[in-house]
């Protein structure tokens, strides 16, 4: 079913993230961004869900959606939005970055029979981010609210429903639903037994729409596609393919690829998510990204541009200086109590340039470690697409091929989530998934010296990690997506 297809050729994507509501309007055929708007969201890890609706209204108040045929929402994953029998909000939504349910994650893991049982059931192992753990927290801490709750929807589901004027029942998609850990994406069905285990009673959960459906219309007649989670929308925006890893380096880091089958990795390192097209999106998440670079630059008394120039003065491998980038603990590998370390210091190599380069190598190696685990669970990874704010650093771009040991393409500054949502909207509006180009600012092939440095760095980091830490067999960290 399509709506308004072919009238103006414009589609809109909404990125409803933790921080803000971003709207992009794109040409449906080419993907060119023609208009943008942004409004901030309230701070906090528990917020009123209707604040996202108000932010959307503000962001679209000046006619940005004029002429748009179809829209879709890409939203922050895992958040718990509770509705009662009258479809009213029960309490503030708990967001993905609210860690109060960490003990509940451990309890649920044990109750089902361990991490492997969860990985086999739904492709992922609970951590505090996941919605199922928040259900248990609600039942344990707010039993009256738990009893009132008849429906739980995800943030993107809620905003989609509000945009449609609440004139259709809430819907979701299999990509975002796979992050609840009570949806089996391999079988495309909810696990009602896991809902009841967590909450103590069943729920009337949203219908899982197909990726190219029109699920309703705005009061102004704009067609609404089902939307998806932020990582799945980014995968659409970046055109992720099997054998390629998307590596996003921002405040935290993520790496994901596309797979035809779900992963069932038992340590919790890989989340076995579904994607927004009918396939799967195995993903790893690291806690330590650009903030490590900022901290090291401040230590050296430099701005970030000076820090990058200094790093490029050092040779690959930083003359044996090794920076473990666990300044905030770590999720991949699962080492929440770890700390950062500068290892291998000598009188010869303890130089500012080596400290700068070692910091960048360490942050990138952490993501390369994740890419390696992805490759073990899926297939050979032969190419990296690097995106996110920190990817715009020249030093990061030039050092990355030596750390990954693979060709690295770097995107231009790019609203991947919003553009991915717009691409889904175009698919729903026309019945055909458009082939939009990804704006790249550079492609870097590893040189022979890069490959030599890659082997040396990989051996050194593995040895340092083994000497200092013993990864646990189950998850003890917390997701940090956006």
C-alpha positions as CSV (number, residue, x, y, z in Angstrom):
1,X,0.0,0.0,0.0
2,X,1.4,3.4,-0.9
3,X,0.2,7.0,-0.1
4,X,0.9,10.1,-2.1
5,X,3.6,8.4,-4.1
6,X,5.0,10.4,-6.9
7,X,3.5,13.7,-6.0
8,X,6.6,15.7,-4.9
9,X,9.3,13.1,-4.6
10,X,10.2,14.2,-1.1
11,X,10.5,11.9,2.0
12,X,11.4,12.7,5.6
13,X,13.4,10.8,8.2
14,X,13.3,11.6,11.9
15,X,16.2,10.7,14.2
16,X,14.7,10.7,17.7
17,X,17.9,10.2,19.7
18,X,18.7,10.5,23.4
19,X,19.8,14.1,22.8
20,X,17.5,15.5,20.1
21,X,14.9,15.2,17.4
22,X,16.5,15.7,14.0
23,X,14.5,15.9,10.8
24,X,15.9,15.6,7.3
25,X,13.9,15.9,4.1
26,X,15.4,14.0,1.1
27,X,14.8,13.7,-2.5
28,X,13.2,10.2,-2.7
29,X,15.1,9.3,-5.9
30,X,18.6,10.5,-5.2
31,X,18.7,10.8,-1.4
32,X,19.9,14.4,-1.5
33,X,19.1,16.2,1.7
34,X,17.2,19.3,0.9
35,X,16.0,20.5,4.3
36,X,16.9,19.9,8.0
37,X,15.7,20.9,11.5
38,X,16.6,20.0,15.0
39,X,15.2,20.4,18.5
40,X,16.7,19.2,21.8
41,X,15.4,16.6,24.1
42,X,15.4,16.8,27.9
43,X,18.4,15.5,29.8
44,X,18.2,12.4,32.0
45,X,17.9,8.6,31.8
46,X,14.2,8.7,32.6
47,X,12.1,11.2,30.7
48,X,8.5,11.9,29.8
49,X,7.9,10.1,26.5
50,X,5.6,12.9,25.4
51,X,8.6,15.3,25.4
52,X,9.7,13.5,22.2
53,X,6.4,14.4,20.6
54,X,6.7,18.0,21.7
55,X,10.3,18.2,20.3
56,X,9.0,16.7,17.0
57,X,6.2,19.3,16.8
58,X,8.7,22.1,17.4
59,X,11.2,20.8,14.8
60,X,8.5,20.5,12.2
61,X,6.6,23.7,13.0
62,X,8.1,25.9,10.2
63,X,6.9,23.9,7.3
64,X,9.8,21.6,6.9
65,X,7.4,18.8,5.9
66,X,5.7,20.8,3.2
67,X,5.4,18.6,0.1
68,X,6.6,15.4,1.9
69,X,4.8,12.2,0.8
70,X,6.1,9.7,3.4
71,X,8.1,9.8,6.6
72,X,9.6,7.4,9.1
73,X,11.2,7.5,12.5
74,X,14.5,6.1,13.6
75,X,14.7,6.1,17.4
76,X,16.9,5.3,20.3
77,X,16.7,1.6,21.1
78,X,15.6,-0.3,24.2
79,X,13.7,2.4,26.0
80,X,10.6,1.3,28.0
81,X,7.5,3.3,27.4
82,X,4.6,2.1,29.6
83,X,0.9,2.6,28.7
84,X,-2.2,1.7,30.6
85,X,-5.5,0.3,29.5
86,X,-6.6,3.9,28.4
87,X,-3.4,4.3,26.4
88,X,-2.1,6.9,28.9
89,X,1.6,7.0,30.0
90,X,2.1,5.2,33.3
91,X,5.5,6.7,34.2
92,X,8.5,8.3,32.7
93,X,10.3,6.2,30.0
94,X,13.4,4.5,31.2
95,X,16.1,5.0,28.4
96,X,18.8,2.7,27.2
97,X,21.4,4.5,29.3
98,X,19.5,4.0,32.6
99,X,21.5,1.4,34.4
100,X,19.2,0.8,37.4
101,X,18.2,-2.6,36.1
102,X,21.7,-4.1,36.0
103,X,20.9,-6.5,38.9
104,X,17.7,-7.5,37.2
105,X,19.7,-8.4,34.0
106,X,21.9,-10.8,36.1
107,X,18.8,-12.3,37.7
108,X,17.1,-12.9,34.4
109,X,20.3,-14.5,33.0
110,X,20.5,-16.9,35.9
111,X,16.7,-17.7,35.9
112,X,16.7,-18.8,32.2
113,X,19.8,-21.0,32.6
114,X,22.7,-18.7,31.8
115,X,23.9,-16.5,28.9
116,X,23.8,-19.3,26.3
117,X,20.1,-19.9,27.0
118,X,19.4,-16.2,26.2
119,X,21.6,-16.2,23.2
120,X,19.8,-19.2,21.8
121,X,16.4,-17.8,22.6
122,X,16.6,-14.2,21.2
123,X,20.2,-13.8,19.9
124,X,21.4,-11.5,22.7
125,X,22.2,-11.7,26.4
126,X,20.6,-9.2,28.8
127,X,22.4,-6.1,30.0
128,X,20.8,-3.1,31.8
129,X,20.1,-1.4,28.5
130,X,17.7,-4.0,27.2
131,X,14.0,-3.5,27.7
132,X,13.3,-6.9,29.2
133,X,15.5,-5.9,32.2
134,X,13.5,-2.7,32.7
135,X,10.3,-4.8,32.9
136,X,11.8,-6.8,35.7
137,X,12.9,-3.6,37.5
138,X,9.4,-2.2,37.2
139,X,7.8,-5.3,38.6
140,X,10.3,-5.4,41.5
141,X,10.3,-1.7,42.4
142,X,6.9,-0.3,41.3
143,X,4.4,-3.1,41.5
144,X,1.4,-0.8,41.2
145,X,2.7,0.7,38.0
146,X,3.6,-2.7,36.7
147,X,0.0,-3.9,37.3
148,X,-1.3,-0.8,35.5
149,X,0.9,-1.4,32.5
150,X,-1.0,-3.2,29.7
151,X,1.3,-2.1,26.8
152,X,5.0,-1.4,26.4
153,X,6.3,0.3,23.3
154,X,9.7,1.5,22.3
155,X,10.6,5.2,21.8
156,X,10.3,5.1,18.0
157,X,7.0,3.2,18.3
158,X,5.6,5.9,20.6
159,X,6.6,8.8,18.4
160,X,5.3,7.1,15.3
161,X,2.0,6.6,17.0
162,X,1.8,10.3,18.1
163,X,2.7,11.5,14.6
164,X,-0.2,9.5,13.3
165,X,-2.6,11.2,15.7
166,X,-3.0,8.0,17.7
167,X,-5.5,6.9,15.0
168,X,-3.9,3.4,14.6
169,X,-2.7,1.0,17.2
170,X,1.0,1.3,18.1
171,X,3.3,-0.7,15.7
172,X,7.0,-1.5,15.7
173,X,9.4,-3.2,13.4
174,X,11.5,-6.4,13.8
175,X,14.8,-4.4,14.0
176,X,13.9,-2.4,17.0
177,X,11.8,-5.2,18.5
178,X,14.9,-7.4,18.5
179,X,16.5,-5.1,21.0
180,X,13.8,-5.7,23.6
181,X,15.1,-9.3,24.2
182,X,11.5,-10.6,24.3
183,X,11.2,-10.8,20.5
184,X,12.7,-13.8,18.6
185,X,13.7,-12.2,15.3
186,X,14.7,-15.6,13.8
187,X,11.1,-16.7,14.1
188,X,9.5,-13.3,13.9
189,X,7.5,-13.7,17.1
190,X,7.3,-12.3,20.6
191,X,8.4,-14.5,23.4
192,X,5.4,-14.0,25.7
193,X,7.0,-16.3,28.2
194,X,10.0,-13.9,28.6
195,X,7.6,-11.0,29.1
196,X,5.7,-12.8,31.8
197,X,9.0,-13.9,33.4
198,X,10.2,-10.4,33.6
199,X,7.0,-8.5,34.4
200,X,4.8,-11.0,36.1
201,X,2.0,-10.7,33.6
202,X,1.5,-10.5,29.8
203,X,1.3,-7.4,27.6
204,X,-0.6,-6.4,24.5
205,X,2.5,-5.7,22.5
206,X,2.6,-3.6,19.2
207,X,2.2,-5.3,15.9
208,X,5.4,-6.0,14.0
209,X,5.0,-4.3,10.7
210,X,6.8,-5.1,7.5
211,X,9.7,-2.8,6.6
212,X,8.0,-1.4,3.5
213,X,4.5,-0.9,4.9
214,X,2.5,2.3,5.2
215,X,1.2,1.8,8.7
216,X,-0.9,5.0,8.8
217,X,-1.1,8.7,7.9
218,X,-0.5,12.0,9.7
219,X,-3.6,14.2,10.1
220,X,-2.2,16.1,7.0
221,X,-2.2,12.9,4.9
222,X,1.5,12.1,4.9
223,X,2.2,8.4,4.8
224,X,3.9,6.9,7.8
225,X,6.4,4.0,7.4
226,X,7.0,1.7,10.4
227,X,10.4,3.2,11.4
228,X,13.1,1.3,13.2
229,X,15.8,1.5,15.8
230,X,18.7,3.9,15.5
231,X,21.3,1.4,14.6
232,X,19.1,-0.3,12.1
233,X,18.3,3.1,10.5
234,X,22.0,3.9,10.4
235,X,22.5,0.6,8.6
236,X,19.9,1.7,6.0
237,X,21.5,5.1,5.7
238,X,25.0,3.7,5.2
239,X,23.9,0.9,3.0
240,X,25.6,-1.8,5.1
241,X,26.4,-5.0,3.2
242,X,27.6,-8.5,4.3
243,X,31.4,-8.6,4.5
244,X,31.6,-4.9,5.4
245,X,31.6,-3.4,8.9
246,X,30.3,0.0,9.7
247,X,32.4,1.5,12.5
248,X,31.0,4.6,14.2
249,X,33.3,6.5,16.4
250,X,31.6,9.1,18.6
251,X,31.3,9.5,22.3
252,X,31.1,5.7,22.4
253,X,31.8,3.3,19.5
254,X,29.7,0.7,17.6
255,X,30.6,-1.8,14.9
256,X,28.0,-3.7,13.0
257,X,27.6,-5.7,9.8
258,X,24.7,-7.3,7.8
259,X,24.1,-11.0,8.0
260,X,21.6,-13.4,6.6
261,X,21.3,-15.4,9.8
262,X,21.1,-14.4,13.4
263,X,24.1,-14.6,15.7
264,X,23.9,-16.4,19.0
265,X,27.1,-15.3,20.8
266,X,26.9,-16.3,24.5
267,X,29.2,-13.8,26.2
268,X,27.1,-10.8,25.4
269,X,29.8,-9.2,23.2
270,X,27.7,-9.4,20.0
271,X,24.0,-8.4,20.1
272,X,22.1,-10.5,17.6
273,X,19.8,-7.8,16.3
274,X,17.6,-7.9,13.3
275,X,18.1,-5.2,10.6
276,X,15.4,-3.0,9.0
277,X,15.2,-5.0,5.7
278,X,14.4,-8.6,6.8
279,X,18.0,-9.7,7.6
280,X,20.2,-9.3,10.7
281,X,22.5,-6.7,12.1
282,X,25.0,-8.2,14.6
283,X,26.5,-5.4,16.6
284,X,29.2,-4.7,19.1
285,X,29.4,-1.7,21.3
286,X,32.3,-0.1,23.1
287,X,32.1,2.5,25.9
288,X,35.3,4.3,25.1
289,X,35.4,6.5,22.0
290,X,36.2,10.2,21.4
291,X,36.3,11.1,25.1
292,X,39.6,9.2,25.4
293,X,41.0,11.4,22.7
294,X,39.7,14.5,24.4
295,X,41.2,13.4,27.8
296,X,44.6,12.7,26.2
297,X,44.6,16.0,24.4
298,X,43.8,17.8,27.6
299,X,46.6,15.9,29.4
300,X,49.0,17.1,26.8
301,X,47.6,20.7,27.0
302,X,46.5,20.6,23.3
303,X,43.4,21.3,21.3
304,X,42.1,18.4,19.2
305,X,43.6,19.6,15.9
306,X,47.0,20.1,17.5
307,X,46.6,16.7,19.1
308,X,45.9,15.1,15.7
309,X,48.9,16.7,14.1
310,X,51.2,15.6,17.0
311,X,49.9,12.0,16.7
312,X,50.9,11.9,13.0
313,X,54.5,12.8,14.0
314,X,54.9,9.5,15.7
315,X,55.6,6.2,13.8
316,X,53.0,3.4,13.5
317,X,53.0,1.5,16.7
318,X,54.1,4.5,18.8
319,X,57.5,2.9,19.3
320,X,56.1,0.2,21.6
321,X,53.9,2.5,23.7
322,X,50.4,0.9,24.3
323,X,47.3,2.7,25.5
324,X,44.5,0.6,26.9
325,X,41.5,2.8,26.3
326,X,39.3,1.6,29.2
327,X,38.9,5.0,30.9
328,X,35.2,4.2,31.6
329,X,35.5,0.5,32.0
330,X,34.5,-1.5,28.9
331,X,31.7,-3.5,27.3
332,X,33.6,-5.1,24.4
333,X,35.4,-7.0,25.7
334,X,33.1,-7.2,28.8
335,X,35.3,-5.5,31.4
336,X,33.2,-3.0,33.3
337,X,35.7,-2.6,36.2
338,X,38.8,-2.1,34.0
339,X,40.7,1.1,33.9
340,X,42.9,2.7,31.2
341,X,46.6,2.0,31.2
342,X,49.7,3.3,29.4
343,X,51.9,0.2,29.0
344,X,55.5,-0.3,27.7
345,X,56.9,3.1,28.7
346,X,60.6,3.6,28.3
347,X,63.0,6.6,28.4
348,X,63.2,6.2,24.6
349,X,59.5,6.2,23.8
350,X,57.8,8.3,26.4
351,X,57.2,11.3,24.1
352,X,54.1,13.4,23.6
353,X,53.8,12.3,20.0
354,X,53.8,8.7,21.0
355,X,51.3,9.3,23.7
356,X,49.0,11.0,21.2
357,X,49.3,8.3,18.6
358,X,49.0,5.5,21.1
359,X,45.7,6.9,22.3
360,X,44.3,6.9,18.8
361,X,45.6,3.4,18.1
362,X,44.1,2.2,21.4
363,X,40.7,3.5,20.7
364,X,40.7,2.2,17.2
365,X,42.0,-1.2,18.4
366,X,39.1,-1.5,20.8
367,X,36.8,-1.3,17.8
368,X,39.0,-3.5,15.7
369,X,38.7,-6.1,18.5
370,X,34.9,-5.9,18.1
371,X,35.2,-6.2,14.3
372,X,37.2,-9.4,14.9
373,X,34.4,-10.9,17.1
374,X,31.9,-9.9,14.4
375,X,33.9,-11.7,11.8
376,X,34.1,-14.8,14.0
377,X,30.3,-14.8,14.3
378,X,29.4,-14.0,10.7
379,X,31.9,-14.1,7.9
380,X,35.1,-12.5,6.8
381,X,35.1,-8.7,7.1
382,X,37.0,-7.2,4.2
383,X,36.2,-3.5,4.4
384,X,35.5,-0.8,7.0
385,X,33.3,2.2,6.6
386,X,34.3,4.7,9.3
387,X,31.7,7.3,10.4
388,X,30.9,9.4,13.4
389,X,32.3,12.7,14.7
390,X,35.8,11.5,15.6
391,X,36.2,9.9,12.1
392,X,36.6,13.4,10.7
393,X,40.1,13.7,12.3
394,X,42.9,13.3,9.8
395,X,44.9,11.4,12.3
396,X,42.1,8.9,12.9
397,X,41.7,8.4,9.1
398,X,45.4,7.9,8.4
399,X,46.0,5.6,11.4
400,X,42.9,3.4,10.9
401,X,44.2,1.2,8.1
402,X,47.1,0.2,10.2
403,X,44.9,-0.7,13.1
404,X,42.2,-2.6,11.2
405,X,44.5,-4.0,8.5
406,X,41.8,-3.4,6.0
407,X,40.7,-0.8,3.4
408,X,38.9,2.0,5.2
409,X,36.3,4.4,3.7
410,X,35.4,7.5,5.7
411,X,32.0,9.2,5.3
412,X,31.5,12.9,5.2
413,X,29.6,14.4,8.2
414,X,26.3,12.4,7.7
415,X,23.0,12.1,9.6
416,X,23.0,8.4,9.0
417,X,20.0,7.6,11.2
418,X,17.7,10.3,9.8
419,X,18.7,9.6,6.2
420,X,18.2,5.8,6.8
421,X,14.7,6.5,8.2
422,X,14.0,8.6,5.1
423,X,15.3,5.8,2.9
424,X,12.8,3.5,4.5
425,X,10.1,6.1,3.9
426,X,10.9,6.1,0.2
427,X,10.8,2.3,0.2
428,X,7.3,2.3,1.8
429,X,6.1,5.2,-0.4
430,X,7.2,3.7,-3.8
431,X,7.4,0.0,-3.1
432,X,11.1,-0.1,-4.0
433,X,14.2,0.4,-1.8
434,X,16.2,3.2,-3.5
435,X,19.9,2.9,-4.0
436,X,21.2,6.1,-2.4
437,X,24.9,7.0,-2.5
438,X,26.8,7.4,0.8
439,X,28.9,10.6,0.8
440,X,32.6,9.7,1.3
441,X,35.5,12.0,1.9
442,X,38.2,9.5,1.5
443,X,39.2,5.8,0.9
444,X,42.4,4.5,2.4
445,X,44.1,1.3,1.3
446,X,46.5,-0.2,3.8
447,X,50.1,0.0,2.7
448,X,52.7,-2.8,3.3
449,X,53.9,-0.8,6.3
450,X,50.3,-0.5,7.6
451,X,49.9,-4.3,7.4
452,X,53.1,-4.9,9.2
453,X,52.0,-2.4,11.9
454,X,48.6,-4.1,12.1
455,X,50.2,-7.5,12.9
456,X,52.5,-6.0,15.5
457,X,49.7,-3.9,17.1
458,X,47.3,-6.9,17.2
459,X,49.8,-9.1,18.9
460,X,50.8,-6.5,21.3
461,X,47.3,-5.5,22.3
462,X,46.2,-9.1,22.7
463,X,49.2,-9.8,24.9
464,X,48.6,-6.7,27.1
465,X,45.0,-7.5,27.4
466,X,45.7,-11.1,28.4
467,X,48.3,-10.0,30.9
468,X,46.1,-7.5,32.7
469,X,42.5,-8.7,32.4
470,X,40.6,-11.9,32.3
471,X,37.3,-11.4,30.4
472,X,34.2,-12.9,32.2
473,X,32.1,-15.5,30.5
474,X,28.9,-13.4,30.7
475,X,28.0,-9.7,30.3
476,X,28.7,-7.3,33.1
477,X,28.8,-4.0,31.2
478,X,26.2,-1.7,29.8
479,X,25.3,-0.6,26.3
480,X,26.2,2.9,25.2
481,X,24.8,3.6,21.8
482,X,23.9,7.2,21.6
